[in-house]
Amino acid sequence: MTTPPAPDFRALEERIVTELRAGLAVLAAEQGGEPLSVVVLWADPYKGWYELLADTQARNEAGARARNTQMAALLAEVATRPEAWKTARSTSHKLRALSFDPRYGDYTFAEDPLHTFDVSYDAFLRSDEYTALNVGGEDGWLEGHERFAISQALLRLVAEDAFDVLHKAALLRVGYAYPDSSDAVIVAHVAAGA
């Protein structure tokens, strides 16, 4: 039996750049007059789907205030637990106050994504080669490699001023998210008018 070819992550990066250019054009047409403060590529490497999500400045600021209130209340609860000191550093990091809302599930353009596309590596994921490669690490082998491809694609789009088609808040955050985390990972900031 022939092993299916491993993913070509440079080709994936190119595909993401191409797809997101198209997605940003759709977003620019759909966003209306309110400035955007966050654009996120939501990706599930194992299932092969990608969705472009975005949030308006007003909704995101309100979400950040609500999140910070929730995190402060949670900190008060967690800090009273007898063994809480053992995870104080990671707990504090997770519960820290933020100036934006990273919880992409609440974004203005999340319920009905503006642009979706599929990239499937299903045959390779069932191969013995993948099983051998997928040992250790914080992420699975595919998930980890795709993080880099997604980040590089987003950074290229920032460098190419691809986000200039959007009506942006003073600061536009650009990032990605995986379904196993409720928070987006921000890889770049784009200033309005820059």
C-alpha positions as CSV (number, residue, x, y, z in Angstrom):
1,M,0.0,0.0,0.0
2,T,1.3,3.4,-1.0
3,T,1.5,6.1,1.7
4,P,-0.5,9.2,0.8
5,P,1.8,12.2,0.4
6,A,2.4,14.4,3.4
7,P,0.8,17.9,3.3
8,D,2.7,20.5,1.4
9,F,2.6,23.4,3.9
10,R,4.0,26.0,1.4
11,A,1.1,25.1,-0.9
12,L,-1.3,25.4,2.0
13,E,0.1,28.9,2.9
14,E,-0.4,29.9,-0.8
15,R,-4.0,28.6,-0.7
16,I,-4.7,30.5,2.5
17,V,-3.4,33.7,1.1
18,T,-5.5,33.3,-2.1
19,E,-8.6,32.3,-0.2
20,L,-8.3,35.1,2.4
21,R,-7.9,37.7,-0.3
22,A,-11.2,36.6,-1.7
23,G,-12.7,36.4,1.8
24,L,-11.5,39.9,2.7
25,A,-13.3,41.3,-0.4
26,V,-16.5,39.6,0.7
27,L,-16.0,41.0,4.2
28,A,-15.4,44.5,2.9
29,A,-18.7,44.4,1.0
30,E,-20.6,43.0,3.9
31,Q,-19.2,44.9,6.9
32,G,-21.3,48.0,6.6
33,G,-20.1,51.3,8.1
34,E,-18.8,50.1,11.4
35,P,-15.1,49.6,11.8
36,L,-13.7,46.1,12.4
37,S,-11.3,45.4,15.3
38,V,-10.6,41.7,14.8
39,V,-10.3,39.4,11.8
40,V,-9.7,35.7,12.6
41,L,-9.2,32.6,10.4
42,W,-11.0,29.7,12.3
43,A,-9.4,26.5,11.2
44,D,-9.8,22.8,12.0
45,P,-6.8,21.0,10.4
46,Y,-8.1,17.6,11.1
47,K,-11.6,18.2,9.5
48,G,-10.2,20.4,6.8
49,W,-12.4,23.5,7.0
50,Y,-11.5,27.1,7.4
51,E,-13.8,30.1,8.0
52,L,-13.1,33.8,8.0
53,L,-14.7,35.5,11.0
54,A,-14.6,39.2,12.1
55,D,-15.8,41.5,14.8
56,T,-16.9,45.1,14.9
57,Q,-15.2,47.5,17.2
58,A,-18.4,48.2,19.3
59,R,-19.3,44.5,19.8
60,N,-15.7,43.6,20.6
61,E,-15.2,46.4,23.1
62,A,-18.5,45.3,24.9
63,G,-17.3,41.7,24.7
64,A,-14.0,42.6,26.3
65,R,-15.7,44.4,29.2
66,A,-18.0,41.4,29.8
67,R,-15.1,39.0,29.5
68,N,-12.9,41.0,32.0
69,T,-15.8,41.1,34.5
70,Q,-16.2,37.3,34.2
71,M,-12.5,36.7,34.6
72,A,-12.3,38.9,37.7
73,A,-15.2,37.0,39.3
74,L,-13.6,33.7,38.3
75,L,-10.3,34.8,39.8
76,A,-12.0,35.6,43.1
77,E,-13.5,32.1,43.1
78,V,-10.4,30.2,42.0
79,A,-8.1,32.0,44.5
80,T,-10.0,30.6,47.4
81,R,-9.3,26.9,46.5
82,P,-6.7,25.3,48.7
83,E,-4.4,24.1,45.9
84,A,-4.9,27.2,43.7
85,W,-1.3,28.4,44.3
86,K,0.0,25.5,42.3
87,T,-1.4,26.9,39.1
88,A,-1.4,30.6,39.9
89,R,0.9,31.6,37.0
90,S,-1.1,29.8,34.3
91,T,-4.4,30.7,35.9
92,S,-3.4,34.4,36.1
93,H,-2.4,34.3,32.4
94,K,-5.7,32.9,31.4
95,L,-7.7,35.3,33.5
96,R,-5.8,38.5,32.7
97,A,-7.7,41.6,31.6
98,L,-7.6,42.2,27.8
99,S,-8.3,45.3,25.7
100,F,-10.1,43.1,23.1
101,D,-12.4,40.1,23.2
102,P,-10.6,37.0,21.8
103,R,-13.7,34.8,22.1
104,Y,-14.3,34.4,18.4
105,G,-17.6,32.5,18.8
106,D,-19.3,35.8,19.8
107,Y,-18.0,37.9,16.9
108,T,-20.4,39.9,14.7
109,F,-19.5,37.8,11.6
110,A,-19.2,34.4,13.2
111,E,-22.7,32.8,13.1
112,D,-22.8,32.9,9.3
113,P,-19.2,32.9,8.1
114,L,-18.3,35.2,5.2
115,H,-16.0,32.9,3.5
116,T,-15.2,29.2,3.9
117,F,-13.0,26.7,2.2
118,D,-11.8,23.1,2.6
119,V,-8.4,21.5,2.6
120,S,-8.4,17.8,3.4
121,Y,-5.5,15.6,4.4
122,D,-7.8,12.8,5.5
123,A,-5.9,9.9,3.7
124,F,-2.6,11.0,5.1
125,L,-4.0,11.3,8.6
126,R,-5.0,7.6,8.5
127,S,-1.5,6.5,7.3
128,D,1.2,4.8,9.4
129,E,3.6,7.6,8.5
130,Y,1.3,10.1,10.2
131,T,1.1,7.9,13.2
132,A,4.9,7.8,13.4
133,L,5.2,11.5,13.0
134,N,2.5,12.4,15.5
135,V,4.4,11.7,18.7
136,G,5.0,14.3,21.4
137,G,4.5,18.0,21.1
138,E,1.9,20.4,22.4
139,D,-0.2,20.0,19.2
140,G,-0.6,17.1,16.8
141,W,1.9,17.0,14.0
142,L,-0.6,18.4,11.4
143,E,-2.0,21.0,13.8
144,G,1.4,22.3,14.7
145,H,2.6,22.6,11.1
146,E,-0.6,24.3,10.1
147,R,-0.2,26.9,12.9
148,F,3.0,28.1,11.2
149,A,1.4,28.0,7.7
150,I,-1.6,30.0,8.9
151,S,0.5,32.5,10.8
152,Q,2.9,33.0,7.8
153,A,-0.1,33.5,5.4
154,L,-1.6,36.1,7.7
155,L,1.7,37.9,8.1
156,R,2.1,38.0,4.3
157,L,-1.3,39.5,3.9
158,V,-0.5,42.1,6.5
159,A,2.8,42.9,4.7
160,E,0.9,43.1,1.4
161,D,-1.7,45.6,2.9
162,A,-4.5,43.1,2.0
163,F,-6.5,44.4,5.0
164,D,-6.6,47.9,3.6
165,V,-9.9,46.9,1.8
166,L,-11.6,46.9,5.2
167,H,-13.0,49.8,7.3
168,K,-10.7,49.3,10.3
169,A,-10.8,50.5,13.9
170,A,-7.7,52.3,15.1
171,L,-6.1,48.9,15.6
172,L,-7.1,45.8,13.7
173,R,-6.1,42.5,15.3
174,V,-5.4,39.7,12.8
175,G,-5.2,36.0,14.0
176,Y,-6.5,32.5,13.9
177,A,-8.3,30.1,16.1
178,Y,-8.7,26.3,16.5
179,P,-11.9,24.7,17.9
180,D,-10.0,23.4,20.9
181,S,-9.6,26.9,22.3
182,S,-12.2,29.6,22.8
183,D,-9.7,32.4,22.3
184,A,-8.1,33.6,19.1
185,V,-4.3,33.8,18.7
186,I,-3.4,37.2,17.4
187,V,-0.4,37.2,15.1
188,A,-0.4,40.8,13.9
189,H,-1.8,44.3,14.5
190,V,-2.7,46.6,11.6
191,A,-3.1,50.3,12.3
192,A,-5.9,52.2,10.5
193,G,-4.5,54.3,7.8
194,A,-1.2,52.4,7.8
